[in-house]
């Protein structure tokens, strides 16, 4: 755990006011701020870079020459692992759920551009995906390579350290903040924020990546803080999962449109779209109130929008044709 991180991103990321979005949500003009972790720089940006600074740093310290990780076909973490490998002069193998022949758009297009090899694991659950990754690592070692397995989503105690720093940045940038709202996927991002800011200050919006995300957050956060952290005390909304992780829900689609049309802010359909929908619901039920400073963490994911057919179709439906001049 004492491994030093490598430098992969541009930090601190800015915090920007969002007065028009705040008004649309029912908040005051100075109540809502956006933490722009979509602007971390490398490989299209996003929250996974903060984690990869620690996990890839450990891999380098251990003498690895190949980064291996797992995810869904449109995984932001897989994309950024491939980008980090390219930056560090390493090879990358991405073990993805599904079968060959998936549309090569969105994150998958960038995976290829960064030079990653893809190992398709089939339609498996998390245990099957982990087993496929272990098999890939064994095959690489048999070929003489030195692989390092980066955990699902980059999340673990080590990777969560990147979001301890993000929490420290927020404390410096907006010391009067009341609530930080963030998408909750594999757990590491929320865990680091909880370790830095406390459980009461962080609202995680579950996106459906894990069966028990609160337990993962507590397990990752506890070793990073002197505070006691239990799953029961965490603020987690589980009302935005809908039909499952890879689906575009109605509230998330509405959130995509709202952010784009009020602030010119582009969200993704799986993570930040759900997180903003959760923020909207939290304002509606009084969990987040006017007069209190709220920070929405934009964790990135823009390339994934273009790999999600339903989200692309929804976005295109919003374009209205300007009438032709007939005079």
ChimeraX attribute file (.defattr): number of C-alpha atoms within 10 A of each C-alpha:
attribute: neighborCount
match mode: 1-to-1
recipient: residues
	/A:1	9
	/A:2	7
	/A:3	15
	/A:4	13
	/A:5	21
	/A:6	17
	/A:7	16
	/A:8	22
	/A:9	22
	/A:10	14
	/A:11	15
	/A:12	17
	/A:13	17
	/A:14	16
	/A:15	19
	/A:16	13
	/A:17	16
	/A:18	21
	/A:19	18
	/A:20	19
	/A:21	22
	/A:22	22
	/A:23	16
	/A:24	14
	/A:25	19
	/A:26	15
	/A:27	22
	/A:28	19
	/A:29	17
	/A:30	17
	/A:31	21
	/A:32	26
	/A:33	23
	/A:34	18
	/A:35	24
	/A:36	20
	/A:37	25
	/A:38	23
	/A:39	20
	/A:40	23
	/A:41	15
	/A:42	16
	/A:43	22
	/A:44	18
	/A:45	24
	/A:46	23
	/A:47	27
	/A:48	30
	/A:49	31
	/A:50	28
	/A:51	29
	/A:52	30
	/A:53	21
	/A:54	26
	/A:55	32
	/A:56	31
	/A:57	19
	/A:58	22
	/A:59	20
	/A:60	19
	/A:61	12
	/A:62	13
	/A:63	11
	/A:64	18
	/A:65	17
	/A:66	22
	/A:67	25
	/A:68	27
	/A:69	26
	/A:70	29
	/A:71	23
	/A:72	21
	/A:73	27
	/A:74	27
	/A:75	23
	/A:76	30
	/A:77	28
	/A:78	32
	/A:79	30
	/A:80	25
	/A:81	33
	/A:82	30
	/A:83	27
	/A:84	26
	/A:85	22
	/A:86	16
	/A:87	13
	/A:88	16
	/A:89	11
	/A:90	18
	/A:91	23
	/A:92	26
	/A:93	26
	/A:94	27
	/A:95	25
	/A:96	25
	/A:97	23
	/A:98	17
	/A:99	12
	/A:100	13
	/A:101	7
	/A:102	11
	/A:103	12
	/A:104	15
	/A:105	18
	/A:106	22
	/A:107	26
	/A:108	23
	/A:109	16
	/A:110	20
	/A:111	28
	/A:112	14
	/A:113	12
	/A:114	20
	/A:115	15
	/A:116	24
	/A:117	15
	/A:118	19
	/A:119	19
	/A:120	20
	/A:121	23
	/A:122	15
	/A:123	12
	/A:124	14
	/A:125	11
	/A:126	15
	/A:127	9
	/A:128	14
	/A:129	24
	/A:130	20
	/A:131	14
	/A:132	21
	/A:133	25
	/A:134	16
	/A:135	12
	/A:136	20
	/A:137	22
	/A:138	15
	/A:139	13
	/A:140	16
	/A:141	12
	/A:142	10
	/A:143	9
	/A:144	9
	/A:145	15
	/A:146	18
	/A:147	24
	/A:148	21
	/A:149	21
	/A:150	24
	/A:151	18
	/A:152	21
	/A:153	25
	/A:154	31
	/A:155	27
	/A:156	24
	/A:157	24
	/A:158	23
	/A:159	29
	/A:160	31
	/A:161	29
	/A:162	25
	/A:163	23
	/A:164	25
	/A:165	18
	/A:166	25
	/A:167	23
	/A:168	17
	/A:169	19
	/A:170	23
	/A:171	14
	/A:172	10
	/A:173	14
	/A:174	14
	/A:175	11
	/A:176	12
	/A:177	18
	/A:178	18
	/A:179	21
	/A:180	26
	/A:181	27
	/A:182	28
	/A:183	28
	/A:184	28
	/A:185	24
	/A:186	25
	/A:187	30
	/A:188	33
	/A:189	34
	/A:190	35
	/A:191	36
	/A:192	33
	/A:193	28
	/A:194	32
	/A:195	29
	/A:196	25
	/A:197	22
	/A:198	18
	/A:199	24
	/A:200	13
	/A:201	17
	/A:202	25
	/A:203	27
	/A:204	27
	/A:205	29
	/A:206	28
	/A:207	28
	/A:208	23
	/A:209	20
	/A:210	16
	/A:211	10
	/A:212	13
	/A:213	24
	/A:214	24
	/A:215	16
	/A:216	21
	/A:217	31
	/A:218	25
	/A:219	19
	/A:220	25
	/A:221	32
	/A:222	18
	/A:223	14
	/A:224	19
	/A:225	15
	/A:226	9
	/A:227	14
	/A:228	13
	/A:229	22
	/A:230	15
	/A:231	16
	/A:232	11
	/A:233	12
	/A:234	22
	/A:235	18
	/A:236	21
	/A:237	20
	/A:238	15
	/A:239	14
	/A:240	23
	/A:241	21
	/A:242	17
	/A:243	10
	/A:244	13
	/A:245	20
	/A:246	18
	/A:247	17
	/A:248	22
	/A:249	22
	/A:250	13
	/A:251	18
	/A:252	27
	/A:253	21
	/A:254	15
	/A:255	25
	/A:256	24
	/A:257	18
	/A:258	22
	/A:259	20
	/A:260	13
	/A:261	13
	/A:262	15
	/A:263	14
	/A:264	11
	/A:265	15
	/A:266	21
	/A:267	29
	/A:268	25
	/A:269	27
	/A:270	28
	/A:271	27
	/A:272	28
	/A:273	29
	/A:274	33
	/A:275	32
	/A:276	28
	/A:277	22
	/A:278	29
	/A:279	26
	/A:280	19
	/A:281	18
	/A:282	18
	/A:283	15
	/A:284	13
	/A:285	9
	/A:286	9
	/A:287	12
	/A:288	20
	/A:289	18
	/A:290	18
	/A:291	13
	/A:292	16
	/A:293	20
	/A:294	26
	/A:295	25
	/A:296	23
	/A:297	23
	/A:298	27
	/A:299	26
	/A:300	23
	/A:301	29
	/A:302	20
	/A:303	23
	/A:304	24
	/A:305	21
	/A:306	20
	/A:307	20
	/A:308	21
	/A:309	15
	/A:310	16
	/A:311	22
	/A:312	13
	/A:313	11
	/A:314	15
	/A:315	14
	/A:316	10
	/A:317	9
	/A:318	9
	/A:319	8
	/A:320	7
	/A:321	6
	/A:322	6
	/A:323	6
	/A:324	6
	/A:325	5
	/A:326	4
	/A:327	3
